[in-house]
Amino acid sequence: MPSIPHASTPTAHRFAALANRRSRPRPDAFIAAEYKYRTRWSSIGAMSSSPPLTSKTKSNGPGRPKDLGKRAAILGAARTMFMEQGYAGVSMDGIAAQAGVSKLTVYSHFGDKESLFSEAIRAQCQHMMPDDLFDHAPKGTLRDQLIEIANAFFAMVSTDSAIATHRMMMAPGTGDVHVREMYWAAGPTRTKQALADFLSARVADGQLEIPDLARAASQFFCLLKGELHALMMCGLHGQPTRAQVDAHIQASVDFFLRAYAPR
């Protein structure tokens, strides 16, 4: 039987150093790198041991299929924590704990914190203003359709969580310019493009006359926010009543329709 190295020998020191390294907590960057390493080698291993793909074989990409339930839990935890604690105050460790998954699972679904933040914003916008809201096929009058879009938009931007997110993006400590750009692309840009496409169809069938669709879409949403949203952002106005919202939305939609009515 081999003898166990005495505590004072160089071999014992090497064993102790190795054990100490293994017991240290691993940083986020290491876990992200480990995930990429595992998926890369699992993919290479599959390529070397599996028969060549034929036209009837479909590849699912590296790694195992993602668990949609875990993905939804991660997104839900991320939306809540980003809105309550701000971008800088949230860690991937915290999101993993809130979602009830490992940190490696969070990285396997979203890659990094910036991507998770962007996807959380996109998912929230998709939930509040789904694609079928901008269906190009006429459903009732144009005014009715615009009022439906307006109601969904105002409901989205006037919630307490949306106000908190907007304030967070205006705060100096919210990431760098890239984070703000990701927020803008996932939220406002996507919504504005969807409305511009909808308006384009209404121009094509002669109901509107709009020379600049992107500008008109931006104007529509700015009208809907108006002074009321600015007051809410400043904490000078609470949640408006249903009657206040209806009056504000109808006035904004009617103004927009008069501005772009066919001449």
C-alpha positions in Angstrom: 0.0 0.0 0.0 1.5 3.4 -0.9 2.2 5.7 1.9 0.3 8.9 2.4 2.6 12.0 1.9 3.5 13.7 5.1 1.9 17.2 5.6 5.3 18.9 5.2 6.3 17.2 1.9 6.1 19.1 -1.5 3.7 16.4 -2.7 1.3 17.2 0.2 1.5 20.9 -0.6 0.5 20.2 -4.2 -2.5 18.1 -3.0 -3.6 20.9 -0.7 -3.3 23.5 -3.4 -5.3 21.4 -5.8 -8.0 20.9 -3.2 -8.1 24.6 -2.5 -8.6 25.5 -6.1 -11.4 23.0 -6.5 -13.3 24.4 -3.5 -13.2 28.0 -4.7 -16.4 29.5 -6.1 -16.3 29.8 -9.9 -17.0 33.2 -11.4 -19.7 33.9 -14.0 -17.1 34.1 -16.8 -15.7 30.7 -16.0 -19.2 29.1 -16.0 -20.0 30.7 -19.3 -16.7 29.4 -20.8 -17.3 26.0 -19.3 -20.7 25.8 -21.0 -19.3 26.7 -24.4 -16.5 24.1 -23.9 -18.9 21.4 -23.1 -21.3 22.1 -26.0 -18.3 22.3 -28.4 -16.8 19.0 -27.4 -20.2 17.3 -27.2 -20.7 18.4 -30.8 -17.3 17.2 -31.9 -17.8 13.9 -30.2 -21.1 13.4 -31.9 -19.6 14.2 -35.3 -16.8 11.6 -34.8 -19.0 8.8 -33.6 -22.2 9.2 -35.6 -22.9 8.3 -39.3 -22.9 11.1 -41.8 -26.2 13.1 -42.0 -28.4 12.3 -44.9 -31.1 14.5 -46.4 -33.7 12.8 -44.2 -31.8 13.5 -40.9 -32.4 16.6 -39.0 -29.8 18.1 -36.6 -30.9 19.8 -33.4 -27.5 21.5 -32.9 -25.1 21.0 -30.1 -26.2 19.9 -26.7 -29.5 18.6 -25.5 -32.9 20.3 -26.4 -33.7 23.2 -24.1 -36.3 22.8 -21.4 -39.0 25.3 -22.3 -40.4 25.3 -18.7 -37.0 26.3 -17.3 -36.7 28.9 -20.0 -40.0 30.4 -19.0 -39.1 30.4 -15.4 -35.8 32.1 -16.1 -37.5 34.8 -18.2 -40.1 35.4 -15.5 -37.5 35.7 -12.8 -35.4 38.0 -14.9 -38.3 40.4 -15.8 -39.3 40.7 -12.1 -35.7 41.2 -10.8 -34.6 43.7 -13.5 -37.7 45.9 -12.9 -37.3 45.7 -9.1 -33.6 46.0 -8.7 -32.3 47.6 -11.9 -29.9 46.2 -14.5 -26.8 46.7 -12.4 -28.4 45.2 -9.2 -29.2 41.9 -10.8 -26.8 38.9 -11.0 -27.0 35.7 -12.9 -26.7 33.9 -9.6 -29.8 35.7 -8.3 -31.8 35.0 -11.4 -30.9 31.3 -11.2 -31.9 31.1 -7.5 -35.2 32.9 -8.2 -36.0 30.6 -11.2 -35.0 27.5 -9.2 -32.4 26.4 -11.7 -28.6 26.3 -11.8 -26.5 29.2 -13.1 -25.1 26.9 -15.9 -28.7 26.4 -17.0 -29.3 30.1 -17.3 -26.1 30.5 -19.4 -27.1 27.6 -21.6 -30.4 29.3 -22.5 -29.3 32.9 -22.8 -25.5 33.1 -23.0 -25.0 36.2 -20.9 -26.7 38.9 -18.8 -27.2 41.4 -21.7 -28.9 38.8 -23.9 -31.2 37.7 -21.1 -32.1 41.4 -20.4 -32.9 42.0 -24.1 -35.0 38.8 -24.3 -36.9 39.7 -21.2 -37.9 43.0 -22.7 -38.8 41.4 -26.0 -41.0 38.8 -24.3 -42.8 41.4 -22.3 -43.6 43.5 -25.4 -44.7 40.3 -27.2 -47.0 39.4 -24.3 -48.6 42.9 -24.1 -48.7 43.6 -27.8 -48.7 40.3 -29.7 -48.1 40.1 -33.5 -51.8 39.4 -34.3 -52.7 42.8 -32.9 -51.1 44.3 -36.0 -52.9 41.9 -38.4 -53.0 43.6 -41.8 -56.4 42.1 -42.7 -59.1 44.6 -41.9 -61.1 43.9 -38.7 -63.8 46.5 -38.3 -63.0 50.1 -39.1 -59.5 51.6 -39.2 -60.4 53.7 -36.1 -61.4 50.6 -34.2 -58.2 48.9 -35.1 -56.1 51.9 -34.1 -58.0 52.2 -30.8 -57.3 48.5 -30.0 -53.6 49.0 -30.7 -53.6 52.2 -28.7 -55.2 50.5 -25.7 -52.6 47.7 -25.7 -49.7 50.1 -26.0 -50.9 52.4 -23.2 -51.6 49.5 -21.0 -48.1 48.3 -21.6 -46.2 51.5 -21.0 -48.3 52.7 -18.0 -48.0 49.7 -15.7 -45.9 50.2 -12.6 -43.3 47.7 -13.9 -43.0 49.5 -17.2 -42.6 52.9 -15.5 -39.9 51.3 -13.3 -38.1 49.8 -16.3 -38.2 53.2 -18.2 -36.8 55.0 -15.1 -34.1 52.3 -14.9 -33.0 52.8 -18.5 -32.7 56.6 -17.8 -30.6 56.0 -14.6 -26.8 56.6 -15.0 -25.8 53.2 -13.6 -27.8 51.1 -16.1 -25.1 49.3 -18.0 -23.4 50.8 -21.0 -24.7 52.2 -24.3 -24.9 48.7 -25.7 -27.4 47.7 -23.0 -29.6 50.7 -23.8 -29.4 49.9 -27.5 -30.5 46.3 -26.8 -33.5 47.6 -24.8 -34.5 50.0 -27.5 -34.2 47.3 -30.2 -36.2 44.7 -28.3 -39.0 47.1 -27.2 -39.7 50.4 -29.0 -38.1 49.5 -32.3 -40.0 46.3 -32.7 -43.3 47.9 -31.8 -42.8 50.9 -34.1 -41.9 48.6 -37.0 -45.0 46.5 -36.5 -47.2 49.6 -36.6 -45.4 51.0 -39.6 -46.1 47.7 -41.5 -49.8 47.9 -40.4 -50.0 51.6 -41.6 -48.4 50.6 -44.9 -51.3 48.2 -45.6 -53.8 51.0 -44.9 -52.0 53.3 -47.2 -52.1 50.7 -49.9 -55.9 50.3 -49.6 -56.4 54.1 -49.7 -57.5 54.7 -46.1 -54.5 56.8 -45.2 -52.0 59.0 -47.0 -48.6 58.8 -45.2 -45.3 59.9 -46.9 -43.1 58.6 -44.0 -44.3 55.5 -42.3 -41.6 55.2 -39.7 -42.2 58.8 -38.6 -46.0 58.4 -38.5 -45.6 55.3 -36.3 -43.4 57.2 -33.9 -45.8 60.1 -33.9 -48.7 57.8 -33.1 -47.0 56.3 -30.0 -45.8 59.8 -28.8 -49.3 61.0 -29.0 -50.5 58.1 -26.9 -47.9 58.8 -24.2 -48.5 62.5 -24.1 -48.3 64.6 -21.0 -50.0 61.8 -19.0 -47.2 59.4 -19.3 -44.6 62.1 -18.5 -46.5 63.0 -15.3 -46.5 59.3 -14.3 -42.8 59.0 -15.0 -42.1 62.0 -12.7 -44.4 60.5 -10.0 -46.9 63.3 -10.3 -49.8 61.2 -11.5 -51.0 57.8 -10.3 -52.7 55.2 -12.4 -55.4 57.0 -14.5 -59.0 55.9 -14.4 -60.6 54.0 -17.3 -62.5 57.1 -18.3 -59.3 59.1 -18.4 -57.6 56.5 -20.5 -60.5 56.2 -23.0 -60.8 59.9 -23.5 -57.0 60.3 -24.0 -56.8 57.4 -26.5 -59.8 58.4 -28.5 -58.5 62.0 -28.8 -55.1 60.8 -29.9 -56.4 58.4 -32.5 -58.8 61.0 -33.9 -56.0 63.5 -34.2 -53.8 61.0 -36.0 -56.5 60.1 -38.5 -57.2 63.7 -39.3 -53.5 64.3 -39.8 -53.1 61.5 -42.3 -56.5 61.4 -44.0 -56.4 61.1 -47.8 -56.4 64.6 -49.4 
